[in-house]
Amino acid sequence: MAPRRRKVTVNVPPMAGLVAAVPGGAPPVVGAQTAARITLPQITVTASPFDVDLRVGGRLREPPGEVQVFNESAYALQLTIGPDQHYLPPWIGHVYRAGYASMHVVPLLLTNPLPPAPSATLLVTVAPQGDAFGGTWPAPASRHSSSYSQPQALGLVSAAANQNASKSIGLPSGLACIGFSVDFSGGNSFPFEVQVTGDQTATTYLDVTHPETGVYAAILSPADTSVTLFLTGGPSTTAVRLLGWTSQIVSIASPTSQPAAWQAPNKVPQAFSFSLAAGASSTVVSGQTDKVVTLFGILSQLPAAIPGCFGEWQTTDGFTLSHVDLSQTFHVDHNLHGGALSVGQGLAFKNTSGAAMTASLQGTVVYGRM
């Protein structure tokens, strides 16, 4: 039985305060309005699909031109706006073209490496036709909660003036996030650069130039049991403390010069071309034990229609990700925004119809692995 949808209808106070939606900055105040933009009250995300009224109970006379969505939950969200389908990872904000009166949201609960999050909310701002959100998207959700999970101090790395230092530090079991803070006590100076790299996966979790006060953190892959902390020293003694959290903290995104593996593709795009017999499947991206595949895009084309034929994109254990109609030609570019598969799973295509594919499905998958 298909999950029951719940519809979220929002009534906004008529004299809401004025606030701008700033990419990368704090999400706008609930109920706020800038020009004709309207920010909906935050929506609680559970496992059940739901609809969001993009006309805000009739406040907009026509469907909005763009919608800004911040996903402050541990779910990956499948967002459907008209014929377009998008995937929004946890703790990421994005802007999408709208033009339709509603948005259907399907929460997808991920397994490792994402633990439960400190909140489960969706923040939505709609812009009218002719208005556009500026800035660079996607952007990290930036409402921070420092009290959710207290960090463990895992080790300290120090360097003399104008010297470099590195140390491999073992990690206790059960960590969900890894990060660091700079120790400015005494006469310590700012380091020029701090890098945290997984010893087992070679994942660069953090690479921060000129770090300031505060905490920098990223989601930890379960495959890494130790990390190396490397620092480039400053004009006087520098010291950096490695930190770990047993549950996900909100400020998972940091101003890094190199994005972590879950933020951007780190593998060569995988090309594919196949024509399959009825019921046959083809693995495009293989799964690996203790590894997580992150999907950023699938560009596919079918040069000739195959009457009565259809198929599915699946995980390598047979879980359906999307259905594909092969009875007509197409050229489609799906932006998946780093959606993560379950640990150990890869990506495959299966001909689920009773007819053989008489033309080849061709394209490229853009992905990462961590």
N, C-alpha and C positions, 0 to 999 in steps of 0.2 A: 504494500500500500504506500502511495506517495506521501511524504510528510506534509502535514497541514500547514498552509501558509497563514501567517498572521499579518495583518495590515497595520502599519503605523501611521496614524493621522496626527498632524501636529497643528496646534493652535498657537500662534505667536502673539504676544502682547502687542497692541497697536502702537505703543510708544516705546519700543525697544531702543536701547542705547545704540550709538553708532560705533562700529568697530571694524577694522579692516582685517581681512584674512591674509596673514603674512606667511608665505612659504618658508618652512624651516623654523619659523618662530612659534610662539604660543598659538594654539588653535583659537579661533574667535570665541568671544563670550556667547554663551547660550542665549538665544533669543535676540541676538544683535542683528543689525541691518546696516549695510553700507551702500549708499545709493539705493538700488533696488535689490541688492543681494540680501538673502535671508539665510540665517544660520538656524537650523532646526535644533530643538532641545536634544541632548544626547540620547542615543537609543541603546538600550541594553541588548547585547548580543548573547544568544544562547545557541543550542544546537539546532534549533528549529528555523527553517527558512521564513522570510518575512518580506513584505513589500514596503517601500518608502514612497510616500506621496511627494513627488518633486514639485508639485504646484502649491504645496503647503496649504492644504485646505481651501484652495481658491484664491490665496493671496496673490499669486501670479496669474494674469489673465491668459497666458499661453505657457506651454512647457518651457523650462529654462534652456538657455543655450549651452551652459556648462554646469557641471556639478563637481564640487570638491569634497573628497571623502578621506577622513582619517580613521584608520582601523586601529583602535586601541584595545586589541584583544589578542588571545593566543590562537584564534582561528585564522586560517586563510579564507578569504571571502570570494565567492564567485558572484560577480555583479552582472546582471543582465539589464541593459537599457535598450529597449527596442530590439533590433536584430543583433546588437553588439554584445559580446560577452567578454568580461575582463576578470582577471584574478589579482587580488590585492593581498600581499603578504601581511603578516602581523606587524604592527607598529610602523606602518608605512602610510603616508598620505599620497593621494594622486588626484589629478584633475581629468575628467572625461567629458567628451562631447555628449550632450543630452538630446534635447529635441523631443523628448517623450515625457509623459505625465507621471510615470512611476519607474522605480528601480527595484528589481527583484534581487534579494540577497540570499545566498545559500552558504551558511558557515560550514567550512570543512575543517574538522579537528585534525591537526597534524600530530604525528607521533614524534619521536626524537628528531631534532634536538630541542624542540620547544616545550618547556614545562608550563604549568598554569601561570597566567599573568596576573598582575595586581588588580586589573580591572577588565571589564568586558564591555566596552562601549564603542559606538560608532558615531562619529561627528560628521555631519553633512551640512554643506553650505551650497546654495543654488544661486546662480547668476542668470539674469534675464538674457533674452536674445540680444546679440550685439555687444554684450559685455564678456570679458575674458579675464581669467585669473592669470596674473603675471608670475614670473619666477621660473625656477627649474623644477620639474617633476619627473619621477616621484621624489618625495622628500620624507625624512624621518618624522614620525610623530614625536613631539617634543615636550609633552607635559610630563614632568619628571616626578618620581615618587621615591625619595631617598630612604623612607622608613619601611618600605616593603620588605626588603631583605638585607640584613646586616652583613657586610663583607667579612671574609676571613683573610687575615694577613698571611700570605703564603711564602714570602721571602723578600729580602731587600738586596738591591744591586746598587753599588756605589762606584763612582769613577773620580779620579783625581782631575784637577783642572786640565782642560783641553785633551783629555784621554777618553778612550772608549772602554766599555766593559760589557760582558755578557755572561749569562748564567742559565743553565738548564735547571728547571725547578719541577719536581714531581708534584702531581696534583692528587688531592684526596678524592675518593669516589663520591659521586653524587653531585658534582658541581654542574651548574647549568650555564653560568656566565663567567667570563674571565676578564680581567681589566687591570688597571694600575692607577696610582696617584703619585704625584711628585712630592717628595719630602723637602720642604723649604725651611726646616728648622735650622737654627744656628746661622752660619754663613753660607749655606748651600745656595747654588744658583740654579737657573733654569737650564735643563738639558736642551741641546739643539734638536734631538730626535729620540723617540722611544718606539721600539718595535716589539711586538709580542707575536711569536710564531709557534705553531704546533709542531712538536718534534716528530710525531707519528704521521701526520697528514701533510706537513709542510704548508699548512694554511697560515696566511698572514692575517691574524685577527685584528691587529691594530698597528698602524704605522703613522705616528703623529709627529709632525714637525712643530717645534716651539710650543710644547704643551704648557698650559696655564694651570691655575689652581682648579681643583675639582677632580672628578673621577671619570675615567674613560673606560668603556666596557663594551663587550661584544658577546654574542651567543657562542658557547663552546661546543665543538663537535664531540660526541661521545667517544669517538675513536682516539682522541688525544688524551694520554695519561700523563704527559709532561709538556711544558712549553719552555721556550727560550726567550728570556727578556734581554734585549740588547739596547744599550743607550749610548748616544754620542754626547760626551760631556760638554759642559759649558766653561765659562771663564774661571770658575772656581769649582770646588767640590760639588758634585751632583749626586743625588740619591733618589731611587725610584722604588716604590713598594708594589709588589705583585699582589693582586686581590682576587678573591673568588667568591661566588655566590651560589647557594644551593637552590635558588629559585630565580626566575627571570626578573631582572630589574627593567625599569621602563627606558632609561637612557641607554639603549643598546646601540645607538648610532653616534658616532663621534666624527669630528672633522679630520678624517684620515686622508693621507695623500694616496693611499691605495685601498680600495674597498675590500671588505672581507668577502669570503667565498659565497656567503648567502646574500650579498648585496649586488653582485655582478657576475657575469659568466667568467669562468676561469678555465674552460676547455675549448679546444678547437671545434667550431661548428661541425655537426655530423650530417653529411649529405645522405640521402636515401633515394632509392628507386626500386620499386618492386611491383609485380603483378602476381596475385596470390590465387591459389585454387580455393574453392568453396571451403570455408572453415579453417583455412590455414592462417598462420600469423608470421610476422617478421619482427625481430627485435632490432630497434634502431639505436637505443642507448642501453647498454647492459647495466645490470645492477651489481654492486659489490658489497660483500659482507661488511657491516659497520660503517657503510658510506651512505650519504644522502644525496640524491640527484635533485638539483634545483632547475626548473624549466623557465626559460626566459622568453622563448618564442618558437613557434612552428610555422615555417613558410612552406605551403604545400600547393601543388597544382595537379589537375587532372586534365590532360590535353584532349581526351575523347570520352564521351559519355558511355557508361556501361549499364544498359537497361536492366532493371531488377536487381542491381547490386548495391550493397551498402556495407559499412564496416565500422570499427570502433578504434579509437586510441585507448590503450589500456596500460596499466602497470604490468610488469612481467609476471605477476601472479594472477592476472586476469581481472583486476578491478577496473571497471569502466570509467574513463575520464571524459570522453565525449563521443557522440555519434557522428558519422560522416555519410552523407548521401552521395553515392558514386554514380547515380543515374543521370547526372548532368555535369558538364565541365565546370571547373572553378579554378580560381587563383586566390588563395586566402593567406593572410598574414595574421596569425594569432599572437598577440602580446600577452605573455603569461606572468610577467613581472616577478620572476623568481619563485613561483609556487613550488613547494617542496614535496617530493614523494616520500613514502614511508621508507624507513631504514632498510637498505638492502635491495630496494626495488629499482627497476629500470623502466624504460618506455618501449612499448611495442604497438604494432598495428595489426588488427585481426579482421579478416574478411568474414563477417558474421552472417552473410547471406548464403543462399543455396546456389549462387551463380559464380562462376570463375571470373576473375578480373581480366578482361580482354585488352586493357590499356594499363600502363604503368602509372602509379601514384608517385610523384616526384617531389623533392623539396629538401629542406634543411632544418635541423633542430639546433637551436642555440641554448646551451645548458651549462651548468656548473656541477661540481662534485665536491663534497666536503665530508 
